[in-house]
Amino acid sequence: MRLRHVSIHAHPRYLIATDASALLLVELALFCLSRIRFAVSPLAFLLLGAAVLAGFAADVCFWFWKGIRAAEITEEVLFLNLGRSFMAQALRRTTIQTAKISRLPGSRKVRLRTFSGQRVRITENAFPREGFSRFLAAVEAWGPRKNQD
């Protein structure tokens, strides 16, 4: 079976939208808990809210600094562009020991491990949904022994 060329490109708006919606849900839950007098004190609400906000901001900053910006699969090589410098990384098909694909809603990801022990995790957060679906199918056809969650 001949694998066709598949590439996906990330955009920060997908990551920021995902993180913003999760932040909104967590803050709403904290607010509801703060209305119960004995559950969360006002100071704890402020501290937890600030910690959650800092965590999501750190997630976005980390993606800008080291996250996967683009992925491209050819017949024998997976090319990745990482971080703000778009540093190129190539993983040959023969170096991949395992490829695990998780298709859980809201948490789709690919975890690759090479024979040298290097691990690569590609999550859907910063990619368009349709493009990532095509990418998952391509990795499934491309990779070695596939394990699914």
SEBA-556001 format. One line per 8 residues: number of its first residue (from 0); their letters; for each residue z, y, x of N, C-alpha, C. Coordinates in steps of 0.02 Angstrom, whole numbers, always signed. Atoms other than C-alpha are relative to their C-alpha. Layout:
<rs>
NUM	A	Z,Y,X,Z,Y,X,Z,Y,X  ...
</rs>
This chain:
<rs>
0	MRLRHVSI	+0,-59,+42,+0,+0,+0,+0,+62,+44  +5,-61,-39,-51,+167,+72,+42,+56,-31  -44,-55,+24,+79,+306,+57,-37,+66,+7  +31,-66,-5,+11,+476,+17,+49,+49,+29  -39,-53,-31,+75,+632,+101,+41,+36,-53  -43,-34,+48,+226,+706,+9,+43,+50,+39  -44,-50,-31,+316,+868,+53,+35,+39,-53  -39,-43,+44,+452,+971,-29,+28,+57,+40
8	HAHPRYLI	-26,-59,-32,+515,+1144,+10,+59,+26,-40  -60,-25,+32,+688,+1209,-28,-5,+76,-11  -6,-72,+11,+728,+1380,-98,+73,+15,-17  -71,-15,+12,+899,+1464,-99,+18,+10,-74  -17,-12,+70,+886,+1506,-284,+24,-63,-35  -23,+62,+30,+907,+1322,-330,+72,-15,+20  -67,+13,-25,+1062,+1303,-222,+49,+50,-30  -45,-52,+26,+1137,+1469,-280,+11,-11,-75
16	ATDASALL	-7,+13,+72,+1103,+1428,-464,+46,-60,-12  -43,+59,+7,+1184,+1257,-444,+72,+17,+15  -69,-18,-19,+1336,+1326,-354,+30,+51,-49  -26,-50,+47,+1353,+1474,-474,+21,-33,-66  -18,+33,+63,+1352,+1361,-627,+63,-43,+9  -60,+40,-14,+1481,+1244,-548,+60,+46,+8  -54,-49,-8,+1586,+1395,-498,+23,+26,-67  -17,-25,+67,+1579,+1461,-676,+40,-52,-39
24	LVELALFC	-36,+53,+35,+1636,+1293,-747,+71,-9,+28  -66,+8,-31,+1780,+1278,-623,+44,+59,-17  -40,-59,+16,+1837,+1457,-652,+20,+0,-74  -16,+5,+71,+1829,+1430,-840,+56,-50,-12  -53,+50,+6,+1935,+1273,-824,+67,+28,+26  -61,-31,-26,+2060,+1368,-716,+28,+52,-48  -22,-51,+48,+2066,+1509,-842,+34,-33,-60  -31,+36,+56,+2101,+1386,-983,+68,-28,+19
32	LSRIRFAV	-65,+25,-24,+2240,+1307,-880,+50,+56,+8  -46,-56,-10,+2313,+1478,-842,+29,+25,-66  -25,-20,+66,+2333,+1508,-1030,+60,-43,-20  -58,+43,+12,+2457,+1363,-1033,+54,+21,+49  -51,-32,-42,+2615,+1443,-967,+27,-44,+56  -31,+43,-50,+2682,+1291,-874,-51,-36,+45  +50,+36,-39,+2517,+1224,-805,-17,+37,+66  +20,-38,-59,+2461,+1362,-685,+27,+71,-6
40	SPLAFLLL	-27,-69,+1,+2550,+1523,-640,-56,+49,+15  +53,-50,-15,+2450,+1686,-626,-17,+3,+75  +13,-2,-72,+2470,+1686,-436,-41,-62,+21  +37,+61,-16,+2410,+1505,-425,-72,+5,-26  +67,-10,+27,+2262,+1550,-537,-41,+43,+47  +37,-44,-46,+2212,+1691,-419,-15,-35,+66  +11,+35,-63,+2235,+1585,-263,-51,-56,-7  +49,+55,+12,+2141,+1435,-334,-69,+28,-13
48	GAAVLAGF	+64,-31,+14,+2003,+1548,-400,-33,+26,+64  +26,-26,-64,+1983,+1632,-229,-21,-58,+45  +18,+58,-42,+1983,+1462,-141,-64,-32,-23  +62,+30,+26,+1848,+1393,-256,-59,+45,+16  +53,-47,-16,+1743,+1549,-233,-18,-4,+74  +12,+6,-72,+1763,+1537,-43,-35,-66,+17  +32,+65,-12,+1715,+1353,-48,-74,+0,-17  +70,-2,+19,+1554,+1384,-142,-39,+48,+45
56	AADVCFWF	+34,-46,-47,+1512,+1533,-30,-11,-35,+67  +8,+37,-63,+1541,+1421,+123,-57,-51,-6  +54,+48,+11,+1423,+1291,+48,-68,+34,+8  +64,-37,-6,+1283,+1420,+32,-11,+22,+72  +7,-22,-70,+1316,+1490,+207,-18,-58,+45  +15,+59,-41,+1316,+1315,+282,-72,-22,-9  +70,+19,+12,+1149,+1278,+198,-47,+47,+37  +43,-48,-36,+1073,+1438,+270,+3,-14,+76
64	WKGIRAAE	-8,+10,-72,+1141,+1392,+442,-29,-66,+23  +21,+66,-23,+1103,+1204,+452,-34,-44,-52  +26,+41,+54,+1032,+1144,+286,-74,-18,+9  +70,+22,-3,+867,+1054,+260,-42,+46,-43  +42,-48,+35,+734,+1181,+213,-65,-31,-25  +62,+33,+21,+584,+1065,+201,+1,-72,+25  +7,+70,-20,+546,+880,+209,-71,-22,-16  +70,+22,+7,+378,+797,+232,-5,-72,+23
72	ITEEVLFL	+8,+70,-17,+335,+613,+230,-74,-14,+10  +67,+25,-13,+179,+547,+311,+6,-77,+1  -3,+73,+2,+135,+364,+329,+52,-30,+48  -46,+28,-49,+245,+338,+483,+58,+45,+20  -51,-47,-24,+355,+493,+506,+27,+42,-58  -32,-47,+45,+480,+594,+404,+16,+62,+41  -12,-64,-35,+479,+776,+462,+50,+40,-41  -49,-43,+32,+628,+888,+423,+1,+68,+36
80	NLGRSFMA	-11,-67,-29,+647,+1076,+450,+70,+20,-19  -71,-12,+9,+828,+1125,+473,+20,+72,+17  -33,-63,-16,+927,+1287,+468,-44,+61,-2  +35,-64,+4,+879,+1467,+482,-58,+5,+50  +54,-1,-49,+769,+1434,+634,-56,-50,-17  +48,+52,+20,+675,+1294,+542,-14,-50,+56  +6,+48,-54,+708,+1178,+688,-30,-65,-27  +35,+60,+22,+591,+1029,+671,+35,-63,+26
88	QALRRTTI	-28,+65,-19,+658,+851,+673,-47,-53,-30  +44,+53,+23,+549,+697,+660,+36,-67,+5  -30,+66,+2,+613,+526,+609,-57,-50,-13  +52,+51,+7,+491,+383,+639,+25,-55,-47  -16,+52,+48,+487,+248,+507,+34,-60,+35  -27,+58,-36,+527,+115,+638,+71,+12,+24  -68,-15,-23,+690,+204,+687,+51,+0,-57  -45,-3,+57,+763,+202,+511,+29,-70,-13
96	QTAKISRL	-34,+64,+12,+892,+64,+488,+12,-9,-75  -11,+5,+72,+943,+100,+307,-20,+64,-34  +15,-57,+43,+886,+214,+168,+32,-14,-67  -35,+9,+63,+1005,+230,+22,-19,+58,-46  +21,-50,+49,+947,+322,-133,+49,-1,-58  -45,-8,+57,+1067,+388,-264,-36,+41,-52  +35,-34,+55,+993,+437,-431,+49,+21,-55  -48,-21,+50,+1153,+490,-519,-18,+71,-24
104	PGSRKVRL	+18,-66,+26,+1121,+640,-634,+41,+56,+33  -33,-57,-33,+1160,+804,-544,+20,-14,+71  -22,+17,-67,+1191,+713,-381,-51,-47,+33  +50,+42,-31,+1026,+637,-326,-4,+16,+74  +3,-11,-72,+1016,+611,-139,-29,-61,+35  +26,+53,-44,+941,+510,+2,+44,+1,+62  -39,+6,-62,+1049,+448,+145,-36,-48,+47  +36,+39,-50,+959,+386,+299,+45,-11,+60
112	RTFSGQRV	-37,+15,-61,+1034,+302,+451,-48,-33,+49  +45,+27,-50,+940,+269,+611,+36,-54,+41  -29,+51,-43,+967,+127,+733,+46,+30,+53  -43,-33,-49,+1044,+254,+854,+64,+27,-30  -62,-22,+33,+1178,+297,+725,-5,+69,-32  +9,-66,+31,+1109,+466,+671,-4,-8,-76  +1,+2,+73,+1137,+502,+487,-30,+64,-26  +32,-57,+32,+1033,+616,+377,+11,-7,-74
120	RITENAFP	-10,+0,+72,+1077,+664,+200,-41,+57,-30  +43,-49,+34,+951,+754,+89,+20,+0,-73  -22,-6,+69,+1021,+816,-77,-47,+44,-40  +45,-36,+45,+932,+888,-227,+17,+73,-9  -25,-67,+17,+1034,+1049,-235,-47,+57,+13  +42,-58,-18,+909,+1165,-150,-75,-13,-13  +70,+17,+12,+748,+1080,-207,-16,+1,-74  +20,+5,+71,+649,+1089,-369,+5,-72,-24
128	REGFSRFL	-13,+66,+29,+687,+942,-485,-62,-45,+3  +60,+42,+2,+508,+879,-504,-22,-20,+71  +19,+15,-69,+469,+892,-318,+47,-52,+31  -48,+48,-28,+629,+799,-274,-10,-69,-30  +14,+65,+31,+585,+661,-398,-58,-35,+36  +56,+29,-38,+418,+635,-309,+23,-21,+69  -25,+15,-67,+508,+640,-142,+42,-65,-1  -39,+62,+5,+632,+505,-198,-44,-62,-6
136	AAVEAWGP	+46,+56,+7,+490,+392,-252,-36,-15,+66  +34,+10,-64,+402,+420,-86,+46,-31,+52  -48,+29,-48,+559,+381,+16,+12,-72,-17  -10,+70,+21,+585,+224,-86,-57,-45,+23  +58,+39,-23,+409,+165,-45,-5,-1,+76  +8,-9,-72,+419,+226,+136,+54,-37,+40  -57,+22,-39,+592,+170,+192,+5,-75,+8  -14,+71,-9,+659,+3,+251,+37,-27,-61
144	RKNQD	-39,+30,+54,+777,-102,+145,+34,+55,-40  -27,-53,+42,+825,+8,-2,+61,-25,-38  -60,+13,+40,+1000,+9,-78,+6,+57,-49  -7,-52,+50,+1026,+104,-240,+70,+0,-29  -66,-8,+33,+1186,+173,-316,-9,+0,-75
</rs>
